[in-house]
Amino acid sequence: MVTTTWHDLLAWRSQQQQQAPEIDCQELDWLLREVAGVRVERQRWAAADDHLDLRCPLSAIADLWQKRIQHRCPVQYLAGHTPWRDLELQVSPAVLIPRPETELIIDLAIAWAQVDPERQTGYWADLGTGSGAIAIALALALPQITVLAVDASAEALAIAQRNAARYDLGEDRIRWYHGSWFEPLSAYRGQLQAIVSNPPYIPTHEWQQLEPEVRDHEPRLALESGPEGLNALKALAQTAPDYLRLPGLWLCEHMAGQGSTVAALLATIPGYAEIHSHGDLAGRDRFVSATWSA
Ligand SMILES: C[S@@+](CC[C@H](N)C(=O)[O-])C[C@H]1O[C@@H](n2cnc3c(N)ncnc32)[C@H](O)[C@@H]1O
């Protein structure tokens, strides 16, 4: 532990912020909270000369902040971990930083499962598991399911497995598969209760224009999916019928604005029913669900 005063901390913070006025100062506060263990908002209840403890010296945070400014590296990669729902997940440039809007996919899945206890059992697939965020959250929320977590990136799977090991999930709750979408799951044809996925969905030309924090640091495999951004979503829609049992859930995240296209795509495949679009907290269309009923 390192000790400082609120006066010195706030003076240091202001100096750091002045070096990069273009970056939201909440990012520096995020580093202070996640790395040094300091909640800057607590200053409201403190006197300037009150002491506080930090988990590391401010010079260590200053070094990270310089990397944030100079290399445009996301703060979550600098810290090496990020909060997501009630989880704390290790992240590296091998995995997408799990986004707040993706937290809602878990609520949508749970709402579907709560309709019938039968739905809260069996095999659920998380296709494109990345950090393991969805697989771990589903396994924790639905204690009787077995999650089949798939990723094409072996490095991502290694991180996801480490993340899962930090939680008391019980024996054989998540099975890990390296490969492309359903390809490693051939033993589960016709047996999946649900598939839940946040696949890559950014069109190639939009990926090239993303801010450097995303384009130059997060894995392209996790983001870009062909000229319209729909390659992965099409593959998941077309192949899921071979794997879902009745009435299985198909639930995927997509880019805002793709909802009607994804819903129309599902509607062209006989057997999908109850096709619904769902918004995020800002009201943007971000998820499509359907049940397999053929
Ligand atoms: C948008 S990220 C989602 C990661 C994580 N599920 C989340 O929500 O934070 C998409 C993931 O799909 C994986 N992926 C891309 N193409 C794949 C494929 N053909 N088969 C399996 N996984 C793939 C990427 O490696 C990446 O981890």
Ligand as a Chemical Component Dictionary entry (heavy atoms), coordinates in Angstrom:
data_LIG
# 
_chem_comp.id                   LIG 
_chem_comp.type                 NON-POLYMER 
_chem_comp.pdbx_formal_charge   0 
_chem_comp.three_letter_code    LIG 
# 
loop_
_chem_comp_atom.comp_id 
_chem_comp_atom.atom_id 
_chem_comp_atom.alt_atom_id 
_chem_comp_atom.type_symbol 
_chem_comp_atom.charge 
_chem_comp_atom.model_Cartn_x 
_chem_comp_atom.model_Cartn_y 
_chem_comp_atom.model_Cartn_z 
_chem_comp_atom.pdbx_ordinal 
LIG C1  C1  C 0  -17.617 -9.861  -30.728 1  
LIG S1  S1  S 1  -16.499 -11.043 -30.041 2  
LIG C2  C2  C 0  -17.474 -11.596 -28.642 3  
LIG C3  C3  C 0  -16.655 -12.061 -27.492 4  
LIG C4  C4  C 0  -17.499 -12.314 -26.216 5  
LIG N1  N1  N 0  -18.517 -13.307 -26.450 6  
LIG C5  C5  C 0  -18.155 -11.025 -25.753 7  
LIG O1  O1  O 0  -19.375 -10.874 -25.929 8  
LIG O2  O2  O -1 -17.459 -10.158 -25.221 9  
LIG C6  C6  C 0  -16.649 -12.367 -31.193 10 
LIG C7  C7  C 0  -15.836 -13.613 -30.879 11 
LIG O3  O3  O 0  -16.069 -14.540 -31.950 12 
LIG C8  C8  C 0  -14.860 -15.222 -32.219 13 
LIG N2  N2  N 0  -14.942 -15.724 -33.595 14 
LIG C9  C9  C 0  -14.782 -15.061 -34.764 15 
LIG N3  N3  N 0  -14.964 -15.896 -35.797 16 
LIG C10 C10 C 0  -15.250 -17.121 -35.276 17 
LIG C11 C11 C 0  -15.556 -18.380 -35.845 18 
LIG N4  N4  N 0  -15.581 -18.579 -37.166 19 
LIG N5  N5  N 0  -15.818 -19.397 -35.013 20 
LIG C12 C12 C 0  -15.790 -19.232 -33.658 21 
LIG N6  N6  N 0  -15.498 -18.052 -33.071 22 
LIG C13 C13 C 0  -15.233 -17.010 -33.874 23 
LIG C14 C14 C 0  -13.782 -14.189 -32.011 24 
LIG O4  O4  O 0  -12.525 -14.786 -31.792 25 
LIG C15 C15 C 0  -14.337 -13.435 -30.800 26 
LIG O5  O5  O 0  -13.853 -14.000 -29.596 27 
# 
loop_
_chem_comp_bond.comp_id 
_chem_comp_bond.atom_id_1 
_chem_comp_bond.atom_id_2 
_chem_comp_bond.value_order 
_chem_comp_bond.pdbx_ordinal 
LIG C1  S1  SING 1  
LIG S1  C2  SING 2  
LIG S1  C6  SING 3  
LIG C2  C3  SING 4  
LIG C3  C4  SING 5  
LIG C4  N1  SING 6  
LIG C4  C5  SING 7  
LIG C5  O1  DOUB 8  
LIG C5  O2  SING 9  
LIG C6  C7  SING 10 
LIG C7  O3  SING 11 
LIG C7  C15 SING 12 
LIG O3  C8  SING 13 
LIG C8  N2  SING 14 
LIG C8  C14 SING 15 
LIG N2  C9  SING 16 
LIG N2  C13 SING 17 
LIG C9  N3  DOUB 18 
LIG N3  C10 SING 19 
LIG C10 C11 SING 20 
LIG C10 C13 DOUB 21 
LIG C11 N4  SING 22 
LIG C11 N5  DOUB 23 
LIG N5  C12 SING 24 
LIG C12 N6  DOUB 25 
LIG N6  C13 SING 26 
LIG C14 O4  SING 27 
LIG C14 C15 SING 28 
LIG C15 O5  SING 29 
# 
